[in-house]
Amino acid sequence: MPLSQNSPTHDAFIEAVTNVTRKLRTRFDAMAKSRGLTFSRARLFVLLSRHEGASQAELADLLEVEQPSMVRLVDGLEKCGLIERQAAEEDRRSKHIYLTDAGREKAGEILSFARELKATVLEGIEAEELRKATLTLQKVAANIAAQS
């Protein structure tokens, strides 16, 4: 049975989600900085490791950033020789993003510390607890999306 919208349980849940999100982001950011990356650049590497060859527009959607921010982010990594843009065959104006060899190495470092972070923060939590929490957070995300 759903609780009243103003229940202490609702308040505690939102506070806990906010607190965990902030702490997780802070920890990920610190790990990225220790490897010479910003939070945004590290997130882009994680995405590219899963979606290599995605367009700038697709990556901007996945990162939930505006297109100009994505262009600056890609420009910076391209100048560092970590990624490269390739024109799409179907539309030469559309650019797809690929990791260079150096970028793959950097992505591997980031994925390694991301795995380490996940293992640490999820230590002692049973799989069934995680499954239920994930379903709950997915419902919350769907409710937020429905408001947009």
C-alpha positions, 0 to 999 in steps of 0.5 A: 500500500502506498504511503502518504506523500508527506510521510517520514518514510518518503522524506527518509528515502529522498534524503538517503538517495540524495546523500548516496548520490552526492557521496558516490559522485564525490568519490568517483570525482576524486578517483577521476581527479587522481588520474588527471580527469574531470568527472565529466570526462571520466563519465564519457570514457565509461559511456564510450567503453559501452557505446563506442561509435555513438554520435555526439548527439547520442552521447550528449543524451546519455550524459544528459548534457547540452550539445555545446557542452558535449562539443567542448568535452569531445574537443578537449579529449580529442586534443589529448589524443584520447578520442577521435571523431569520424564522419558518419557515412549516412550524414557527413555532418554527424560525427561518431566518437571512437576511442584511440589506443591511448583512450582505450587504455585510459578507459580501462583505468577508469573502468577498473576504478569504477569496479573497485568503487562498486565493490566497495560501496556495495559490500555486504549488500545481498543480491535480492536487496540490490534487486529490490532497490534497483526496481524502486529507483527505476520506478522513481526515475520513471516518475521523474521522467513522466513529469518532464 
